[in-house]
Amino acid sequence: MWPEYYAISFRNPRTGVLEGLDVELAAAFAGDLGVAVAYVESSFPRFIDDLLADRCDIGMFAIGATAARAAKVAFSQPYLRSGIYAVTSQASGQIGRWEDLDRAGNVVVVQKDTYMEGYARKAMTSARIVAVNRPQEREEEVQSGRADAFLTDYPYGQRMLAFQPWARLIVPDVPVQPTPYAYAVAPGDPAWLERVNAFVAHIKQDGRLESIAARYKLTPIVARD
C-alpha cells in the first residue's frame, strides 16, 4: 500500500492511523482468507519491484491497470475507474478550464511512472511536462508558482480540495483517459489471481464495495461491471 493515497490508503496526519477504501478492503480480504493483514509500504514507482521480489503478496491501493504495468504484473478485475483531473491555484488566471492546460509557456507537473505522465507526454504538445518523484512535489511546484498545474486522479483531487484552500480542481468536460483501477499480484500464480478476483466479485455483489466507497466519497468512480 501507499500511505499517501487519500481515501484509498491514507495515513491520517493527525492520528497516524491508516484509513481509506483499500485499508478496509484489505482487512476484509484478510478476514475472508483467515489470515492477519500486514501492510508493506510501497509507491507507484516501487510496487512492481516489491511484488516481483516477494516483499508483498498483493498491491491494494487503486493501481491503474495500464498495458505497460500489465506486461510485468497480473491485475485483478477492476473495482474503480478514474479519469484524469488537474489541480491549479485559485490565484491562477491562466487556467480556467481543461483546454487551457496545454498552452505554450505553461508548466504541467506529473508524478513519475504514473499513467498521468504517459498521458501528458503524448497528449500535451505545447506545455512543458515536468515529472517529479514525490506526490507532494506536484502541489509544492504549483503552490510556489513554479508550475501552473499538476495532473492527478479523482481521489487525490479530493484530497487537495479537503486540505489545501489554495487549490482549484479542473474537471474536463469529457472524461480524459478513464483508467481501470485494480489489485496487482506477481505473475505466474493463476490460483492466487483467481482468489483475488473472487474477492473483487464478492464485494461488488454483497454491497461492501459500494458502502465503503460511499463513506470515502468515492461513489462516482466505483466500477460496477
N, C-alpha and C positions, 0 to 999 in steps of 0.2 A: 504494500500500500504506500501511497504518497501522502504524507501527513499535512500537506498544504492545500488539499483539494476541497474547497468549500462545498458543503452539503453532500460530499461524497465520502471523503476520508480525511477529516479535518481535525487537527489538534487545537481545541479551543484555547486561545492565548490567555484567557482569564482563568480557566480551570485546569488546563493541561490534559484534559480528558479528550479522547478520540470520539468523534461523533460524525454522523452522516449516514447516508443510504447504505454504502458498502460496508461500513463498520457494523451496522445492524445485520445486514445480509450475510456477512462473513460469520458472525456469531450464530445466525440461524443455520447456515450451511454446516458449520462445525457441530451444531446440535443434531442435525439430521444424520451426520456421519458418526456421531457418538465419540467425538474427539475434542480435545481442547484447542482453542484457536491461539495461534502465536503470530503476532504481527511482525513482518520484516519490512523495515522502511526502505523504500526504493524511490524511483522517479521515472519520468518518461525516457530520459536518455539511458537509464541503467537497467530497467526492468527485464529486458531481453537477456542481458548477461546474467542477471540474478536467477532467472528461470533456467537457463541453459547450464549454469553452474550448480544447480540444485540447492541454491540458498533459500528457495521457497518453492511451494508446490503450485501456487496459482497467483496470478495478478488480479486483484479485485479492487480496481479504482477507476472504473469508467474509462477503459482503454479504447481509443479509436481503432477499429479493426480495418486498418489500411492494407493495401496489397503489399506494400514494402514490408510491413511487420508480419503479415501472414506468410511471407516467404521464410520466416525464421521461427515463428511460434504458431501454435494452433489456437484458434479462437472458438469460443462458445457461440451459441445463438445470441443475437443482440438483445439487450434489455433496456437500453436507452438509445436515443438518436438525437444528435445536436448538430445544428449548423454553426457557422462562424459569425461572430459579432465583433465589434470594435469598441474600444474604450478611448475616449478623448477627454480633454479637460473642459469643465464648464466655462472656463475663460477663453477657450479657443474660438476664434471667429472664422477659422479656415474650414473646419469640418462640421457640417450640419447634417449631412446625410451620407449614405454609403458611397455614392458616386464621387464624393469629394476626396476620398482617401487617396486614390491613385492619380495624384496631380504632381507635376514637376515641382521639386523643392520640398515636398513632404517626406517625412521620415516615419516609417511604419515599423514597429518592433514586433518580433515574434519570439516565442520560446523555441530554442534549438531542438530539433528532432521531433517536433510535433507536426501533425498534419496541417496546422495553420502555416507553418513555414513552407511546406510544399506548395500549398495553395498560393501563398503570396508571391513566391518566386516565379510561378507560372502565369498567374493572372494579372499581377501588377507590374506594368512595364514603365511607368513614369516615376512613381515614388521610389525612394531608396529604402530597401529592406534591410533591417539590422536584426540579426539573431543573437539572443542572449541565453545564458545558461540557467540563471536563477529566475523563477517566475516573478519574484518581486522586482527584478531589474526592469521588467517591462513597465510597471507602473512608476518606478523611480525615474525612468527616462522621460515619460510623459509628464509627470508632475513637475520635473525640473525644467521642462521646456526644451530638452534636447531632442525629443521626438514629438510627433504630432498625435500619434495614436498607437495602440497596440491591438493585436488580434487575439481573440480568446473564444471560449465556448460559452454555452448558457450558464453552467454552474459558476464558473469563475467570474463571469459578468455580474451575476447576482451577488457574489462576494464583494465586488467593487462597489456596487450600489449600497450594500449594507454597511461597509466600513469606511468608505472614502467619500466624504461630502464633495470633494472637488471633481469627482468622476461623472462622466456622462456616457451612457450607453448608446451606441449607434446600431440600430437594428435594420438590416436590409429589407427592402420592400418584398423581395423574393428570397426565400431561404438560400443561403450560399453553402454549397457543398455539404449537405446533410450527411453525417457520418455515423454509422452504427457503432455503438459502444458495447463492448463485450468483455468477458473474462478471458484471460490468456493463460495457457499452460505450455509446458515444453512439448515439442513434437515427439511422436513415436510411442504414445501411450493411449491408444484409442479407448480403452476401458475407462480410464480416468476422464477423458474428454466426454465420453458418453454419460458418466455420472454427473459431471458439471452441467451438461445440457439438460439432464433430467431435473436438476435443481432449478435451472432457469425456467423450464416449462412449468414446474410446480408452483413457483412463486407468482407466475403470471396467472395460473388457473385459480389458485386459492386466495388471491387478492392481496397477498403480502407485499408484492412489488408496488401496487397502486397505493396502498395505505401508507407504507413507509415513505414512498416518493412524495406523497401529498404533504407529509409533515415537514419535509425539507423543501417544499415549493418547487418540486421537480416534475410535477404532473405534465407540463407541456412537452417534455422530452421522453416520456415513457414510450417504449417500443411495445406495441401490443400484438405485433404479428409473430 
